[in-house]
Amino acid sequence: MDENEVLRAAGQRTAPFYVYDCVDSTNTVAKTLARQGAVSGTAVTAGCQTAGRGRLGRSFSSPAGQGVYLSVIYRPQLPAERLPVFTAWVAVAVCRAVERLCGARAEIKWTNDVLLRGRKLCGILTESSMGSGGAEFIVVGAGVNLNRRKEDFPPELQETATSLLLETGQEIRPETAAGILAAELDAVYAGFLAAGGGVPEAYVRRCTTLGRTVTYTADGEVRTGRAEAIGPGGQLIVRRETGGTDTLGWGEVSVRPV
C-alpha cells in the first residue's frame, strides 16, 4: 500500500492514518490503538486482511488488490443508547464514497447492507468499548469490493455479491478508495454529532427495503408484512399482513424479490 497515495486521496483530514500491506483485521488493529489512546479520527487501512470479520462473527474475505479495508476510531460524547444508529450513517458514507470513485449510485438494504444493482458490495462492522460514562470509543470497519471478478468470490457468494469492477468495468486503486472513504466517514461523523444521533434522511432515501414485502421473526414466529418506515433509532416499522405493526430493532429481514 502506498501511504502517500492514501493521504492524498484523504484530503485535509489531520488525524493519523496507519497504512499496512497486510494485517489480521483492521478493526483489531484499530481497537488496540484506541486502547492505547489514539485520537478520534485515527484510521487504519491495509492491502489485505488474513482474519477479516463481519457481523455476527462471520468471516470477511479480504484478498490483496481486490478491495478497500478500512477502520476508523471515533470518540463520540453522546449517550450510549444513541450510538448503534451510527451504523446507518456509515452506510451512507460508503454510498457517497462509491459515487465519488465511479459515479454509481449505491443503495442500502436495512439494516446496513450496501448494494449495487441489488447485490452486496460492502461489509460494515461497528464495535465499541463502553465505560461507566458511556462509550470510550467506537471503531467503524468497512470492506468494499473494488476489483473482484465473479470467480474471485467464494462459490456461495458468486450470485449475491458484487464489486465496482463487475458493475462498472472500472478498476479502482485501493489507496484512492481508502482515502476517499475515510474522508466520507469523517463527514458523516460530524453530521451525526451535530444531529445528536438519529437516522440521516440520506439513509431513508437510499433504503431499498422500504415499500417492500419482508419476512422476519417476531415474538418467536415468522411473520410477513410491508416495510413502511424507518424509526428515529433506526428501527424498521412493518405493517403485518394480518394487521397491526411490528417495530424491528437492528437485525435481519428477508426481502421478497420484485
Accessible surface in RSA format (square Angstrom, percent):
REM  Atomic radii and reference values for relative SASA: ProtOr
REM  Chains: A
REM  Algorithm: Lee & Richards
REM  Probe-radius: 1.40
REM  Slices: 20
REM RES _ NUM      All-atoms   Total-Side   Main-Chain    Non-polar    All polar
REM                ABS   REL    ABS   REL    ABS   REL    ABS   REL    ABS   REL
RES MET A   1    56.68  29.4   7.69   5.1  48.99 116.6   6.72   5.7  49.95  66.2
RES ASP A   2    63.28  44.3  54.12  53.9   9.16  21.7  20.59  48.5  42.69  42.6
RES GLU A   3    88.79  51.0  84.71  64.1   4.08   9.7  18.87  36.5  69.92  57.1
RES ASN A   4    96.99  66.9  94.82  91.6   2.17   5.2  11.87  28.6  85.13  82.3
RES GLU A   5    27.52  15.8  27.18  20.6   0.35   0.8  14.10  27.3  13.42  11.0
RES VAL A   6     0.00   0.0   0.00   0.0   0.00   0.0   0.00   0.0   0.00   0.0
RES LEU A   7    75.99  42.3  69.68  49.9   6.31  15.9  70.06  49.2   5.93  15.9
RES ARG A   8   168.75  70.9 142.52  72.7  26.23  62.5  81.92 112.0  86.84  52.6
RES ALA A   9    24.18  22.2   5.43   8.4  18.75  42.7  17.37  24.5   6.80  18.0
RES ALA A  10     4.68   4.3   1.18   1.8   3.51   8.0   1.31   1.8   3.37   8.9
RES GLY A  11    44.71  55.1   0.00   N/A  44.71  55.1  27.87  76.5  16.84  37.7
RES GLN A  12   169.90  95.0 150.95 110.3  18.95  45.1  68.62 146.1 101.28  76.8
RES ARG A  13    44.17  18.5  13.18   6.7  30.99  73.8  23.23  31.7  20.94  12.7
RES THR A  14   136.43  97.0 100.77 102.2  35.66  85.0  74.40  99.9  62.03  93.8
RES ALA A  15    24.05  22.1  10.16  15.7  13.89  31.6  15.60  22.0   8.45  22.4
RES PRO A  16    61.64  44.9  50.19  45.7  11.45  41.6  61.63  50.9   0.01   0.1
RES PHE A  17    16.98   8.5   0.97   0.6  16.00  41.6   1.10   0.7  15.88  45.4
RES TYR A  18    84.45  39.4  80.97  46.1   3.48   9.1  48.86  36.7  35.59  43.9
RES VAL A  19    30.72  20.2   1.79   1.6  28.93  69.7   1.79   1.6  28.93  78.5
RES TYR A  20    76.70  35.8  71.97  40.9   4.73  12.3  59.01  44.3  17.69  21.8
RES ASP A  21   104.97  73.5  91.63  91.2  13.34  31.5  36.21  85.2  68.76  68.6
RES CYS A  22    57.11  43.2  33.49  37.4  23.62  55.5  24.78  62.8  32.33  34.9
RES VAL A  23    18.79  12.4   9.26   8.4   9.53  23.0  18.79  16.3   0.00   0.0
RES ASP A  24    67.45  47.2  61.15  60.9   6.30  14.9  23.50  55.3  43.94  43.8
RES SER A  25     3.97   3.4   3.97   5.3   0.00   0.0   1.92   4.1   2.05   2.9
RES THR A  26     4.96   3.5   4.96   5.0   0.00   0.0   0.00   0.0   4.96   7.5
RES ASN A  27     6.61   4.6   6.28   6.1   0.33   0.8   5.19  12.5   1.42   1.4
RES THR A  28    49.67  35.3  49.21  49.9   0.46   1.1  40.24  54.1   9.42  14.2
RES VAL A  29    29.66  19.5  26.78  24.2   2.88   6.9  29.59  25.7   0.07   0.2
RES ALA A  30     0.00   0.0   0.00   0.0   0.00   0.0   0.00   0.0   0.00   0.0
RES LYS A  31    40.55  19.8  40.55  24.9   0.00   0.0  11.18  10.1  29.37  31.3
RES THR A  32    61.92  44.0  60.19  61.0   1.72   4.1  43.01  57.8  18.91  28.6
RES LEU A  33    25.22  14.0  24.78  17.7   0.44   1.1  24.78  17.4   0.44   1.2
RES ALA A  34     3.77   3.5   0.00   0.0   3.77   8.6   0.00   0.0   3.77  10.0
RES ARG A  35   161.16  67.7 122.87  62.6  38.29  91.2  60.29  82.4 100.87  61.1
RES GLN A  36   135.81  75.9  95.49  69.8  40.33  96.0  46.35  98.7  89.46  67.9
RES GLY A  37    52.45  64.7   0.00   N/A  52.45  64.7  30.53  83.8  21.92  49.1
RES ALA A  38    19.11  17.6   5.58   8.6  13.53  30.8  17.69  24.9   1.42   3.8
RES VAL A  39    85.77  56.4  81.08  73.4   4.69  11.3  84.71  73.6   1.06   2.9
RES SER A  40    46.10  39.0  29.34  39.2  16.76  38.6  26.21  55.8  19.90  27.9
RES GLY A  41     7.45   9.2   0.00   N/A   7.45   9.2   7.45  20.5   0.00   0.0
RES THR A  42     0.49   0.3   0.49   0.5   0.00   0.0   0.22   0.3   0.26   0.4
RES ALA A  43     0.00   0.0   0.00   0.0   0.00   0.0   0.00   0.0   0.00   0.0
RES VAL A  44     0.00   0.0   0.00   0.0   0.00   0.0   0.00   0.0   0.00   0.0
RES THR A  45     0.20   0.1   0.20   0.2   0.00   0.0   0.00   0.0   0.20   0.3
RES ALA A  46     1.00   0.9   0.00   0.0   1.00   2.3   0.00   0.0   1.00   2.6
RES GLY A  47     9.36  11.5   0.00   N/A   9.36  11.5   9.30  25.5   0.05   0.1
RES CYS A  48    22.56  17.1  22.56  25.2   0.00   0.0   3.17   8.0  19.39  20.9
RES GLN A  49    24.34  13.6  11.74   8.6  12.60  30.0   0.00   0.0  24.34  18.5
RES THR A  50   108.30  77.0  69.42  70.4  38.88  92.7  65.85  88.4  42.45  64.2
RES ALA A  51    53.95  49.6  43.59  67.3  10.36  23.6  53.37  75.2   0.58   1.5
RES GLY A  52     5.60   6.9   0.00   N/A   5.60   6.9   0.01   0.0   5.59  12.5
RES ARG A  53    85.62  35.9  69.28  35.3  16.33  38.9  48.22  65.9  37.40  22.7
RES GLY A  54    14.21  17.5   0.00   N/A  14.21  17.5  11.75  32.2   2.46   5.5
RES ARG A  55    63.16  26.5  56.79  29.0   6.37  15.2  20.69  28.3  42.46  25.7
RES LEU A  56   127.30  70.9  82.61  59.1  44.69 112.3  95.50  67.1  31.79  85.6
RES GLY A  57    73.15  90.2   0.00   N/A  73.15  90.2  36.21  99.4  36.94  82.7
RES ARG A  58   120.44  50.6 112.68  57.4   7.75  18.5  57.53  78.6  62.90  38.1
RES SER A  59   105.17  88.9  77.80 103.8  27.37  63.0  44.91  95.6  60.26  84.4
RES PHE A  60    42.08  21.1  36.12  22.4   5.96  15.5  37.84  22.9   4.25  12.2
RES SER A  61    48.75  41.2  30.22  40.3  18.54  42.7  26.27  55.9  22.48  31.5
RES SER A  62     7.63   6.4   0.00   0.0   7.63  17.6   0.84   1.8   6.79   9.5
RES PRO A  63    41.30  30.1  30.45  27.8  10.85  39.4  41.00  33.9   0.30   1.9
RES ALA A  64    70.84  65.1  51.61  79.6  19.24  43.8  51.71  72.8  19.13  50.7
RES GLY A  65    40.82  50.3   0.00   N/A  40.82  50.3  29.15  80.0  11.67  26.1
RES GLN A  66    39.30  22.0  39.30  28.7   0.00   0.0   7.24  15.4  32.06  24.3
RES GLY A  67     0.54   0.7   0.00   N/A   0.54   0.7   0.39   1.1   0.15   0.3
RES VAL A  68     2.90   1.9   1.97   1.8   0.93   2.2   2.90   2.5   0.00   0.0
RES TYR A  69     4.19   2.0   3.46   2.0   0.73   1.9   3.01   2.3   1.18   1.5
RES LEU A  70     0.75   0.4   0.00   0.0   0.75   1.9   0.00   0.0   0.75   2.0
RES SER A  71     0.02   0.0   0.02   0.0   0.00   0.0   0.00   0.0   0.02   0.0
RES VAL A  72     0.00   0.0   0.00   0.0   0.00   0.0   0.00   0.0   0.00   0.0
RES ILE A  73     0.00   0.0   0.00   0.0   0.00   0.0   0.00   0.0   0.00   0.0
RES TYR A  74     3.16   1.5   3.16   1.8   0.00   0.0   3.16   2.4   0.00   0.0
RES ARG A  75    63.10  26.5  53.29  27.2   9.81  23.4  31.80  43.5  31.30  19.0
RES PRO A  76     2.10   1.5   0.00   0.0   2.10   7.6   0.45   0.4   1.65  10.2
RES GLN A  77   158.56  88.7 128.91  94.2  29.65  70.6  68.73 146.3  89.83  68.1
RES LEU A  78    29.94  16.7  19.77  14.1  10.17  25.6  23.84  16.7   6.10  16.4
RES PRO A  79    58.28  42.5  46.56  42.4  11.72  42.6  57.46  47.4   0.82   5.1
RES ALA A  80    38.77  35.6  30.23  46.7   8.53  19.4  30.43  42.9   8.33  22.1
RES GLU A  81   139.93  80.3 108.65  82.2  31.28  74.5  67.16 129.9  72.77  59.4
RES ARG A  82   109.83  46.1 104.57  53.3   5.26  12.5  22.48  30.7  87.35  52.9
RES LEU A  83    12.65   7.0   9.35   6.7   3.29   8.3   9.44   6.6   3.20   8.6
RES PRO A  84    76.38  55.7  61.38  56.0  15.00  54.5  73.69  60.8   2.69  16.7
RES VAL A  85     7.15   4.7   6.31   5.7   0.83   2.0   6.31   5.5   0.83   2.3
RES PHE A  86     0.25   0.1   0.25   0.2   0.00   0.0   0.25   0.1   0.00   0.0
RES THR A  87    18.65  13.3  18.54  18.8   0.11   0.3   8.81  11.8   9.83  14.9
RES ALA A  88     0.00   0.0   0.00   0.0   0.00   0.0   0.00   0.0   0.00   0.0
RES TRP A  89    24.31   9.8  24.31  11.8   0.00   0.0  24.31  13.0   0.00   0.0
RES VAL A  90     0.00   0.0   0.00   0.0   0.00   0.0   0.00   0.0   0.00   0.0
RES ALA A  91     0.00   0.0   0.00   0.0   0.00   0.0   0.00   0.0   0.00   0.0
RES VAL A  92     1.50   1.0   1.50   1.4   0.00   0.0   1.50   1.3   0.00   0.0
RES ALA A  93     0.00   0.0   0.00   0.0   0.00   0.0   0.00   0.0   0.00   0.0
RES VAL A  94     0.30   0.2   0.30   0.3   0.00   0.0   0.30   0.3   0.00   0.0
RES CYS A  95     0.00   0.0   0.00   0.0   0.00   0.0   0.00   0.0   0.00   0.0
RES ARG A  96    91.74  38.5  90.18  46.0   1.56   3.7  22.23  30.4  69.51  42.1
RES ALA A  97     3.37   3.1   3.37   5.2   0.00   0.0   3.37   4.8   0.00   0.0
RES VAL A  98     1.38   0.9   1.38   1.3   0.00   0.0   1.38   1.2   0.00   0.0
RES GLU A  99    62.15  35.7  52.28  39.6   9.87  23.5  17.39  33.6  44.75  36.5
RES ARG A 100   130.09  54.6  95.56  48.7  34.53  82.2  45.04  61.6  85.05  51.5
RES LEU A 101    25.20  14.0   6.96   5.0  18.25  45.9   9.08   6.4  16.12  43.4
RES CYS A 102    18.67  14.1   0.00   0.0  18.67  43.9   5.96  15.1  12.71  13.7
RES GLY A 103    62.91  77.6   0.00   N/A  62.91  77.6  30.26  83.1  32.65  73.1
RES ALA A 104    12.90  11.9   4.49   6.9   8.42  19.1  12.76  18.0   0.15   0.4
RES ARG A 105   122.66  51.5 103.77  52.9  18.89  45.0  58.45  79.9  64.21  38.9
RES ALA A 106     0.00   0.0   0.00   0.0   0.00   0.0   0.00   0.0   0.00   0.0
RES GLU A 107    63.16  36.3  63.16  47.8   0.00   0.0   5.65  10.9  57.51  47.0
RES ILE A 108     0.00   0.0   0.00   0.0   0.00   0.0   0.00   0.0   0.00   0.0
RES LYS A 109    45.68  22.3  45.68  28.0   0.00   0.0  33.89  30.5  11.79  12.6
RES TRP A 110     2.54   1.0   1.14   0.5   1.40   3.3   1.14   0.6   1.40   2.3
RES THR A 111     8.29   5.9   4.43   4.5   3.86   9.2   0.08   0.1   8.21  12.4
RES ASN A 112     8.73   6.0   7.13   6.9   1.60   3.9   0.01   0.0   8.72   8.4
RES ASP A 113    33.44  23.4  33.44  33.3   0.00   0.0   0.79   1.8  32.66  32.6
RES VAL A 114     0.00   0.0   0.00   0.0   0.00   0.0   0.00   0.0   0.00   0.0
RES LEU A 115    22.70  12.6  22.22  15.9   0.49   1.2  22.24  15.6   0.47   1.3
RES LEU A 116     3.60   2.0   3.28   2.3   0.31   0.8   3.60   2.5   0.00   0.0
RES ARG A 117   167.98  70.5 126.95  64.7  41.03  97.7  65.83  90.0 102.15  61.9
RES GLY A 118    59.90  73.9   0.00   N/A  59.90  73.9  29.69  81.5  30.21  67.7
RES ARG A 119    83.66  35.1  83.05  42.3   0.61   1.5  12.42  17.0  71.24  43.2
RES LYS A 120    80.24  39.1  78.97  48.5   1.27   3.0  41.84  37.7  38.40  40.9
RES LEU A 121     0.01   0.0   0.00   0.0   0.01   0.0   0.01   0.0   0.00   0.0
RES CYS A 122     2.72   2.1   0.00   0.0   2.72   6.4   1.71   4.3   1.01   1.1
RES GLY A 123    12.22  15.1   0.00   N/A  12.22  15.1   9.75  26.8   2.47   5.5
RES ILE A 124     8.19   4.7   0.04   0.0   8.15  19.6   0.47   0.3   7.72  21.0
RES LEU A 125    26.71  14.9  25.60  18.3   1.11   2.8  26.14  18.4   0.56   1.5
RES THR A 126    44.35  31.5  17.61  17.9  26.74  63.7  17.61  23.7  26.74  40.4
RES GLU A 127    38.04  21.8  32.32  24.5   5.72  13.6  19.68  38.1  18.36  15.0
RES SER A 128    62.57  52.9  29.93  39.9  32.64  75.2   6.91  14.7  55.66  78.0
RES SER A 129    27.93  23.6  22.55  30.1   5.38  12.4  10.54  22.4  17.39  24.4
RES MET A 130    96.39  49.9  65.71  43.5  30.68  73.0  61.39  52.2  35.00  46.4
RES GLY A 131    28.89  35.6   0.00   N/A  28.89  35.6  16.99  46.6  11.90  26.7
RES SER A 132   136.98 115.8  82.82 110.5  54.16 124.8  60.63 129.1  76.35 107.0
RES GLY A 133    85.72 105.7   0.00   N/A  85.72 105.7  44.75 122.8  40.97  91.8
RES GLY A 134    16.23  20.0   0.00   N/A  16.23  20.0  12.42  34.1   3.81   8.5
RES ALA A 135    13.67  12.6   0.00   0.0  13.67  31.1   0.00   0.0  13.67  36.2
RES GLU A 136    92.49  53.1  79.90  60.4  12.59  30.0  32.67  63.2  59.82  48.8
RES PHE A 137     3.68   1.8   3.68   2.3   0.00   0.0   3.68   2.2   0.00   0.0
RES ILE A 138     3.12   1.8   3.12   2.3   0.00   0.0   3.12   2.2   0.00   0.0
RES VAL A 139     0.00   0.0   0.00   0.0   0.00   0.0   0.00   0.0   0.00   0.0
RES VAL A 140     0.07   0.0   0.00   0.0   0.07   0.2   0.00   0.0   0.07   0.2
RES GLY A 141     6.36   7.8   0.00   N/A   6.36   7.8   6.16  16.9   0.20   0.5
RES ALA A 142     5.91   5.4   0.00   0.0   5.91  13.4   2.46   3.5   3.44   9.1
RES GLY A 143     6.35   7.8   0.00   N/A   6.35   7.8   2.76   7.6   3.59   8.0
RES VAL A 144     4.98   3.3   4.66   4.2   0.32   0.8   4.93   4.3   0.05   0.1
RES ASN A 145    12.70   8.8  12.65  12.2   0.05   0.1   0.05   0.1  12.65  12.2
RES LEU A 146     0.00   0.0   0.00   0.0   0.00   0.0   0.00   0.0   0.00   0.0
RES ASN A 147    17.70  12.2  10.57  10.2   7.14  17.2   6.90  16.6  10.81  10.4
RES ARG A 148     8.34   3.5   8.34   4.3   0.00   0.0   0.40   0.6   7.94   4.8
RES ARG A 149   127.17  53.4 127.17  64.8   0.00   0.0  26.50  36.2 100.67  61.0
RES LYS A 150    87.04  42.5  86.95  53.4   0.09   0.2  49.64  44.7  37.40  39.8
RES GLU A 151   126.50  72.6 102.59  77.6  23.91  56.9  58.46 113.1  68.04  55.6
RES ASP A 152    51.28  35.9  30.57  30.4  20.71  49.0   6.96  16.4  44.32  44.2
RES PHE A 153     5.85   2.9   1.87   1.2   3.98  10.4   2.14   1.3   3.71  10.6
RES PRO A 154    39.50  28.8  32.09  29.2   7.42  27.0  38.99  32.2   0.51   3.2
RES PRO A 155   112.47  82.0  96.93  88.4  15.54  56.5  97.68  80.6  14.79  91.9
RES GLU A 156   132.83  76.3  99.75  75.5  33.08  78.8  66.06 127.8  66.77  54.5
RES LEU A 157    72.68  40.5  72.68  52.0   0.00   0.0  72.68  51.0   0.00   0.0
RES GLN A 158    43.72  24.4  42.51  31.1   1.22   2.9   1.53   3.3  42.19  32.0
RES GLU A 159   106.91  61.4  95.26  72.1  11.65  27.7  59.27 114.6  47.64  38.9
RES THR A 160    80.96  57.6  75.23  76.3   5.73  13.7  71.51  96.0   9.45  14.3
RES ALA A 161     9.06   8.3   8.21  12.7   0.85   1.9   8.21  11.6   0.85   2.2
RES THR A 162     0.68   0.5   0.68   0.7   0.00   0.0   0.02   0.0   0.67   1.0
RES SER A 163     0.00   0.0   0.00   0.0   0.00   0.0   0.00   0.0   0.00   0.0
RES LEU A 164     0.00   0.0   0.00   0.0   0.00   0.0   0.00   0.0   0.00   0.0
RES LEU A 165    21.81  12.1  17.85  12.8   3.96  10.0  17.85  12.5   3.96  10.7
RES LEU A 166    76.36  42.5  44.49  31.8  31.87  80.1  47.41  33.3  28.95  77.9
RES GLU A 167    31.61  18.1  22.55  17.1   9.06  21.6   1.19   2.3  30.42  24.8
RES THR A 168    39.80  28.3   7.50   7.6  32.30  77.0  16.37  22.0  23.43  35.4
RES GLY A 169    60.22  74.3   0.00   N/A  60.22  74.3  30.28  83.1  29.94  67.1
RES GLN A 170    73.77  41.2  68.88  50.3   4.88  11.6  31.04  66.1  42.72  32.4
RES GLU A 171   133.05  76.4 103.21  78.1  29.84  71.0  30.15  58.3 102.89  84.0
RES ILE A 172    14.91   8.5  12.54   9.3   2.37   5.7  14.38  10.4   0.53   1.4
RES ARG A 173   131.98  55.4 127.70  65.1   4.28  10.2  55.62  76.0  76.36  46.3
RES PRO A 174    18.05  13.2  18.05  16.5   0.00   0.0  18.05  14.9   0.00   0.0
RES GLU A 175    13.45   7.7  13.45  10.2   0.00   0.0   0.00   0.0  13.45  11.0
RES THR A 176    41.75  29.7  41.75  42.3   0.00   0.0  28.89  38.8  12.86  19.4
RES ALA A 177     0.29   0.3   0.22   0.3   0.07   0.2   0.22   0.3   0.07   0.2
RES ALA A 178     0.00   0.0   0.00   0.0   0.00   0.0   0.00   0.0   0.00   0.0
RES GLY A 179     0.00   0.0   0.00   N/A   0.00   0.0   0.00   0.0   0.00   0.0
RES ILE A 180    17.27   9.8  17.27  12.9   0.00   0.0  17.27  12.4   0.00   0.0
RES LEU A 181     2.14   1.2   2.14   1.5   0.00   0.0   2.14   1.5   0.00   0.0
RES ALA A 182     0.00   0.0   0.00   0.0   0.00   0.0   0.00   0.0   0.00   0.0
RES ALA A 183    25.72  23.7  18.21  28.1   7.51  17.1  20.03  28.2   5.69  15.1
RES GLU A 184    21.56  12.4  21.33  16.1   0.22   0.5   0.87   1.7  20.69  16.9
RES LEU A 185     0.18   0.1   0.18   0.1   0.00   0.0   0.18   0.1   0.00   0.0
RES ASP A 186    37.39  26.2  32.43  32.3   4.96  11.7  25.65  60.4  11.74  11.7
RES ALA A 187    56.10  51.6  37.87  58.4  18.23  41.5  46.84  66.0   9.26  24.5
RES VAL A 188     3.63   2.4   1.31   1.2   2.32   5.6   3.63   3.2   0.00   0.0
RES TYR A 189    21.77  10.2  21.77  12.4   0.00   0.0  19.21  14.4   2.56   3.2
RES ALA A 190    60.36  55.5  51.85  80.0   8.51  19.4  55.92  78.7   4.44  11.8
RES GLY A 191    26.87  33.1   0.00   N/A  26.87  33.1  24.07  66.1   2.79   6.3
RES PHE A 192     0.00   0.0   0.00   0.0   0.00   0.0   0.00   0.0   0.00   0.0
RES LEU A 193    70.40  39.2  55.81  39.9  14.59  36.7  56.03  39.4  14.37  38.7
RES ALA A 194    93.73  86.2  50.15  77.4  43.58  99.1  62.61  88.2  31.12  82.4
RES ALA A 195    66.38  61.0  27.48  42.4  38.90  88.5  39.09  55.0  27.30  72.3
RES GLY A 196    19.43  24.0   0.00   N/A  19.43  24.0  13.12  36.0   6.31  14.1
RES GLY A 197     5.48   6.8   0.00   N/A   5.48   6.8   1.82   5.0   3.65   8.2
RES GLY A 198    30.15  37.2   0.00   N/A  30.15  37.2  21.04  57.7   9.12  20.4
RES VAL A 199    31.47  20.7   5.51   5.0  25.96  62.6   5.58   4.8  25.90  70.2
RES PRO A 200    15.84  11.5   9.35   8.5   6.49  23.6  15.84  13.1   0.00   0.0
RES GLU A 201   107.09  61.5  98.24  74.3   8.85  21.1  49.67  96.1  57.42  46.9
RES ALA A 202     7.57   7.0   5.42   8.4   2.15   4.9   5.42   7.6   2.15   5.7
RES TYR A 203     0.00   0.0   0.00   0.0   0.00   0.0   0.00   0.0   0.00   0.0
RES VAL A 204    48.05  31.6  43.01  38.9   5.04  12.2  43.01  37.4   5.04  13.7
RES ARG A 205   153.45  64.4 121.92  62.2  31.53  75.1  59.24  81.0  94.21  57.1
RES ARG A 206    24.89  10.5  23.04  11.7   1.85   4.4   2.80   3.8  22.09  13.4
RES CYS A 207     9.73   7.4   0.00   0.0   9.73  22.9   0.21   0.5   9.51  10.3
RES THR A 208    35.27  25.1  24.03  24.4  11.24  26.8  27.87  37.4   7.41  11.2
RES THR A 209     0.53   0.4   0.00   0.0   0.53   1.3   0.53   0.7   0.00   0.0
RES LEU A 210    44.90  25.0  28.25  20.2  16.65  41.8  28.52  20.0  16.38  44.1
RES GLY A 211    32.42  40.0   0.00   N/A  32.42  40.0  18.19  49.9  14.22  31.9
RES ARG A 212    64.84  27.2  62.40  31.8   2.44   5.8  26.06  35.6  38.79  23.5
RES THR A 213    35.65  25.4  31.43  31.9   4.22  10.1   3.36   4.5  32.29  48.8
RES VAL A 214     0.11   0.1   0.00   0.0   0.11   0.3   0.11   0.1   0.00   0.0
RES THR A 215    49.67  35.3  47.19  47.8   2.48   5.9  27.78  37.3  21.89  33.1
RES TYR A 216     9.58   4.5   2.17   1.2   7.41  19.3   9.58   7.2   0.00   0.0
RES THR A 217    94.67  67.3  68.90  69.9  25.77  61.4  46.84  62.9  47.83  72.3
RES ALA A 218    16.44  15.1  10.39  16.0   6.05  13.8  16.44  23.2   0.00   0.0
RES ASP A 219   131.29  92.0  85.59  85.2  45.70 108.1  35.66  83.9  95.63  95.4
RES GLY A 220    77.12  95.1   0.00   N/A  77.12  95.1  34.98  96.0  42.14  94.4
RES GLU A 221    90.51  52.0  85.45  64.6   5.06  12.0  30.29  58.6  60.21  49.2
RES VAL A 222   112.12  73.8  84.78  76.8  27.33  65.9  84.78  73.7  27.33  74.1
RES ARG A 223    39.27  16.5  33.79  17.2   5.48  13.1  14.72  20.1  24.55  14.9
RES THR A 224    32.60  23.2  24.93  25.3   7.67  18.3   6.47   8.7  26.13  39.5
RES GLY A 225     0.84   1.0   0.00   N/A   0.84   1.0   0.84   2.3   0.00   0.0
RES ARG A 226   132.31  55.6 131.18  66.9   1.13   2.7  39.52  54.0  92.79  56.2
RES ALA A 227     0.46   0.4   0.00   0.0   0.46   1.1   0.00   0.0   0.46   1.2
RES GLU A 228    81.23  46.6  51.21  38.7  30.02  71.5  19.92  38.5  61.32  50.1
RES ALA A 229    38.88  35.7  36.27  56.0   2.61   5.9  38.88  54.8   0.00   0.0
RES ILE A 230    25.29  14.4   0.46   0.3  24.84  59.9   0.46   0.3  24.84  67.4
RES GLY A 231     3.67   4.5   0.00   N/A   3.67   4.5   3.13   8.6   0.54   1.2
RES PRO A 232   117.88  85.9 103.90  94.7  13.98  50.8 113.87  94.0   4.01  24.9
RES GLY A 233    32.72  40.3   0.00   N/A  32.72  40.3  23.67  65.0   9.04  20.3
RES GLY A 234     0.02   0.0   0.00   N/A   0.02   0.0   0.02   0.1   0.00   0.0
RES GLN A 235    56.59  31.6  56.54  41.3   0.05   0.1  13.10  27.9  43.48  33.0
RES LEU A 236     0.00   0.0   0.00   0.0   0.00   0.0   0.00   0.0   0.00   0.0
RES ILE A 237    50.43  28.7  50.43  37.6   0.00   0.0  50.43  36.3   0.00   0.0
RES VAL A 238     0.00   0.0   0.00   0.0   0.00   0.0   0.00   0.0   0.00   0.0
RES ARG A 239   113.92  47.8 111.45  56.8   2.47   5.9  40.21  54.9  73.71  44.7
RES ARG A 240    61.42  25.8  55.62  28.4   5.80  13.8   4.43   6.1  56.99  34.5
RES GLU A 241   119.87  68.8  79.75  60.3  40.13  95.5  42.10  81.4  77.78  63.5
RES THR A 242   130.73  93.0  90.37  91.6  40.36  96.2  86.86 116.7  43.87  66.3
RES GLY A 243    36.66  45.2   0.00   N/A  36.66  45.2  33.25  91.3   3.41   7.6
RES GLY A 244    35.69  44.0   0.00   N/A  35.69  44.0  26.31  72.2   9.37  21.0
RES THR A 245    62.61  44.5  41.61  42.2  21.00  50.0  11.38  15.3  51.23  77.5
RES ASP A 246    17.17  12.0  14.37  14.3   2.79   6.6   5.19  12.2  11.97  11.9
RES THR A 247    86.90  61.8  56.45  57.2  30.45  72.6  34.59  46.5  52.31  79.1
RES LEU A 248    21.20  11.8  18.87  13.5   2.34   5.9  21.20  14.9   0.00   0.0
RES GLY A 249    47.11  58.1   0.00   N/A  47.11  58.1  30.02  82.4  17.09  38.3
RES TRP A 250    79.36  31.8  48.12  23.3  31.24  73.4  46.91  25.0  32.45  52.6
RES GLY A 251    22.42  27.7   0.00   N/A  22.42  27.7  21.60  59.3   0.82   1.8
RES GLU A 252    93.02  53.4  67.13  50.8  25.89  61.7  35.59  68.8  57.43  46.9
RES VAL A 253    10.52   6.9   0.74   0.7   9.78  23.6   4.80   4.2   5.72  15.5
RES SER A 254    72.90  61.6  67.16  89.6   5.74  13.2  31.49  67.0  41.42  58.0
RES VAL A 255    33.41  22.0  11.63  10.5  21.78  52.5  12.04  10.5  21.37  58.0
RES ARG A 256   128.68  54.0 119.61  61.0   9.07  21.6  51.49  70.4  77.19  46.8
RES PRO A 257   115.33  84.1  95.78  87.3  19.55  71.1 101.69  84.0  13.64  84.7
RES VAL A 258   166.23 109.4  99.67  90.2  66.55 160.4 127.38 110.7  38.85 105.4
END  Absolute sums over single chains surface
CHAIN  1 A    11484.1       8291.8       3192.3       5936.7       5547.3
END  Absolute sums over all chains
TOTAL         11484.1       8291.8       3192.3       5936.7       5547.3
